[in-house]
Amino acid sequence: MKTIRFYKILVAALILINLVTLFFFFTAHRHSGKPRKTDLVEHIGITGANREKIIQLQEKHFADKDALIQRSGDLHEQLFRSFNDAEKDSTDIAKIIDNIVENQRETEQMTFDHFKEIHALCTPEQQKELEKLIQEVLRRAGGPPPPVK
C-alpha cells in the first residue's frame, strides 16, 4: 500500500514539475510580446465580417486564458506554501494538484474550442494557412510532430 502511495505522489510531483515548467515558459514568452488582436487575421488573410468575429473571439479567448493562467499561478503558489504547513497532509496536496491538472485541462479544451471556432469561419485556403500556423507554433513550443499525410 505504501508503494502505491509513493508512486502516486511521485507521478503527481512529476506532473507538477512539468506544469510549472510550462507555466513559466508560456508566461515568460507572453510578457515578452503579447500578440496583437489582428496578427492571426492578417497572417491568414481574413477579411470582411469574419475578420471582426475572429477578433472578438480572440479578445474573449485571451481574457479567459489570462484568467486561467492567473488561477494556475494561484494554485501553484498555494501548493508551494504547503511545504511549511504541517497541517496539510498528502490528501490536501493531492487535491491542490488535482485542481492544477483540471485548470490545465480547461485551458487546453478552451484553446482547442477557440481554434475550432476560428477554423469554421475560414475558407478552405484560410483553413490550410491556420493549420500551418498551428503546426509551426507547436513545433516552436516543442509539441507533437505534424501529422504524416
C-alpha positions as CSV (number, residue, x, y, z in Angstrom):
1,M,0.0,0.0,0.0
2,K,2.9,2.4,0.8
3,T,4.4,1.6,-2.6
4,I,1.3,2.6,-4.4
5,R,1.0,5.8,-2.4
6,F,4.7,6.6,-3.1
7,Y,4.2,6.1,-6.9
8,K,1.1,8.3,-6.8
9,I,3.0,11.1,-5.1
10,L,5.9,10.6,-7.5
11,V,3.6,10.8,-10.6
12,A,1.9,13.9,-9.1
13,A,5.2,15.6,-8.4
14,L,6.4,14.9,-12.0
15,I,3.2,16.3,-13.4
16,L,3.6,19.3,-11.2
17,I,7.1,19.9,-12.3
18,N,6.1,19.7,-16.0
19,L,3.2,22.1,-15.4
20,V,5.3,24.6,-13.6
21,T,7.9,24.5,-16.4
22,L,5.2,25.0,-19.0
23,F,3.6,27.8,-17.0
24,F,6.9,29.7,-16.7
25,F,7.7,29.0,-20.3
26,F,4.4,30.4,-21.6
27,T,4.1,33.3,-19.3
28,A,7.7,34.5,-19.9
29,H,7.0,34.3,-23.7
30,R,3.7,36.0,-23.4
31,H,5.1,39.0,-21.5
32,S,7.9,39.5,-24.0
33,G,5.5,40.5,-26.7
34,K,1.8,39.9,-26.4
35,P,0.3,39.1,-29.8
36,R,-1.9,41.8,-31.3
37,K,-5.5,41.1,-31.9
38,T,-5.0,41.4,-35.7
39,D,-1.9,39.1,-36.0
40,L,-3.9,36.0,-36.8
41,V,-6.4,37.5,-39.2
42,E,-3.6,39.3,-41.1
43,H,-1.5,36.2,-41.3
44,I,-4.3,34.0,-42.6
45,G,-5.8,36.8,-44.7
46,I,-9.3,37.0,-43.3
47,T,-11.4,39.9,-44.4
48,G,-15.0,41.1,-44.1
49,A,-17.4,40.2,-41.4
50,N,-15.5,37.1,-40.3
51,R,-12.5,39.3,-39.5
52,E,-14.4,41.1,-36.8
53,K,-15.9,37.9,-35.5
54,I,-12.4,36.3,-35.2
55,I,-11.0,39.4,-33.5
56,Q,-13.9,39.3,-30.9
57,L,-13.2,35.5,-30.4
58,Q,-9.6,36.3,-29.8
59,E,-10.3,39.0,-27.3
60,K,-12.6,36.7,-25.3
61,H,-10.0,33.8,-25.7
62,F,-7.2,35.9,-24.3
63,A,-9.3,37.2,-21.4
64,D,-10.4,33.7,-20.5
65,K,-6.9,32.3,-20.9
66,D,-5.4,35.1,-18.8
67,A,-7.9,34.2,-16.0
68,L,-6.9,30.5,-16.2
69,I,-3.2,31.4,-16.1
70,Q,-3.8,33.6,-13.0
71,R,-5.7,30.7,-11.4
72,S,-2.8,28.4,-12.3
73,G,-0.4,30.7,-10.6
74,D,-2.6,31.0,-7.5
75,L,-2.9,27.2,-7.3
76,H,0.9,26.7,-7.7
77,E,1.5,29.3,-5.0
78,Q,-1.0,27.5,-2.7
79,L,0.8,24.2,-3.4
80,F,4.3,25.6,-2.6
81,R,3.1,27.3,0.5
82,S,2.1,23.9,1.7
83,F,5.7,22.9,2.3
84,N,5.6,24.9,5.5
85,D,2.1,23.9,6.6
86,A,2.4,20.9,9.0
87,E,-1.4,20.5,9.0
88,K,-1.6,19.7,5.2
89,D,-1.4,16.0,4.5
90,S,-1.0,14.2,1.3
91,T,-4.7,14.2,0.6
92,D,-4.8,18.0,0.8
93,I,-1.7,18.2,-1.5
94,A,-3.4,15.8,-3.9
95,K,-6.5,17.9,-4.1
96,I,-4.4,21.0,-4.9
97,I,-2.6,19.1,-7.6
98,D,-5.9,17.8,-9.0
99,N,-7.1,21.4,-9.2
100,I,-3.9,22.3,-11.1
101,V,-4.4,19.5,-13.5
102,E,-8.1,20.4,-14.0
103,N,-7.1,24.0,-14.7
104,Q,-4.7,22.9,-17.3
105,R,-7.3,20.6,-18.9
106,E,-9.7,23.6,-19.0
107,T,-7.0,25.7,-20.7
108,E,-6.3,23.1,-23.3
109,Q,-10.0,22.5,-24.0
110,M,-10.7,26.2,-24.3
111,T,-7.8,26.7,-26.7
112,F,-8.9,23.7,-28.8
113,D,-12.5,25.1,-29.0
114,H,-11.2,28.5,-29.8
115,F,-9.3,27.3,-32.9
116,K,-12.1,25.1,-33.9
117,E,-14.4,28.1,-34.0
118,I,-11.9,30.1,-36.0
119,H,-11.4,27.2,-38.4
120,A,-15.2,27.2,-39.1
121,L,-15.1,30.8,-40.1
122,C,-12.3,30.4,-42.6
123,T,-12.4,29.5,-46.3
124,P,-10.7,26.2,-47.2
125,E,-7.5,28.1,-48.2
126,Q,-7.5,30.1,-44.9
127,Q,-8.1,26.8,-43.0
128,K,-4.9,25.4,-44.6
129,E,-3.0,28.5,-43.5
130,L,-4.4,28.3,-40.0
131,E,-3.4,24.6,-39.8
132,K,0.2,25.5,-41.0
133,L,0.4,28.3,-38.4
134,I,-0.8,26.0,-35.6
135,Q,1.8,23.3,-36.6
136,E,4.5,26.0,-36.6
137,V,3.6,27.2,-33.1
138,L,3.5,23.6,-31.9
139,R,6.9,22.9,-33.3
140,R,8.4,26.0,-31.7
141,A,6.8,25.1,-28.3
142,G,8.1,21.5,-28.6
143,G,4.7,20.0,-29.2
144,P,3.9,16.9,-31.1
145,P,5.3,16.4,-34.6
146,P,3.0,17.3,-37.5
147,P,0.7,14.5,-38.8
148,V,2.0,12.4,-41.6
149,K,0.0,12.9,-44.8
